Amino acid sequence: MPNKKSAKKELRKNLKRKTANQKQMAGLRKLIKNNLGQIKDQDKKVKNDFKLTVKAIDKAAKRGIIKRNTAARKKSQLQRKLNALK
């Protein structure tokens, strides 16, 4: 437990950031999972939802929630699966 006032404030800030990042990651995982399910089911809306998923991945990478290479890898994996659908 921190003793100084500034350390206590930092702890509070870190907890807020952690919960915000966890919510972002949960939403991102949900988007990716839904997109993979649509690809598997050969849904018609898959292209539009793919664009939204890529946009969310890019935003997460920009905000530092996931790393750039991780974002690139996830986008590449989704794109490969989408291309295999055709």
N, C-alpha and C positions, 0 to 999 in steps of 0.2 A: 504494500500500500504506500503510495507516495506521501511524503511529509510536507513538501513545500506547496504553496498555493498554485504556482505555475505548473508544477508537475501534476497536481490534481486536475487542473483545467485541461492539460494535454491528454490525460487519461479519458476525460469526458469526451473530448474531441475525437480521440481515436475510436472510442466505442460508437459514436455517431457515424463516423466514416465507415467503420466495419459493417454496421448494419445496412448502410446505404449500398455498399459494395456487394454485400451478400444478396440484397434484393435484386440488384442489377444482374448478378451472375445467375440467380434463379430464373429470372425472366429470359435471359439469353439461352440458358440450357433448355427451357421450355420451348422457345422458338425453334431451336435446332432440332429438338426431338420431334416436334410437330412436322417440321419440314421433311425430316427423314421418313416419317410415317406417311406423308403425302407422296413422297417419291416411291415408297414401297407399294402403296395402293394405286399408284398411277393416277393421281387426282388431277383435275383440269386446272385448278388454281395454283398449282405448284410453282409456276414461273413468277407470278406476282408475289407469292409468299417467300420465294427464294430471294427476291430483291429486298424485301423487308428484313429478312434474316441477315443478309450481307450488310445491310445498312446498320443493323443493330450490332453486328460484330465489329464493324468499323468504328462505331461510336464508343464501344467498350474499349477498344484498343487505343483510341484517341484519349480517353479519360484515364487510361492506365489501369483499368480493371483487369484486362488480360494483356499479355505482351504482344508486340507486333507480329512476331513469328508464329505465335499461337493463332492469332487472328488469320494470318495468311494460310496456315495449314488447315484450319477449319473451313475457310471459304473454298480452298482447293478441293478438300474432300467432298463437300456438298456439290461443287460444280462437276466433279468426276461422276458422282452418282446420278446427277441430273442428266449428264451427257449419255450415260449408259442406258438411261430410260428411253432415249430416242431410237 
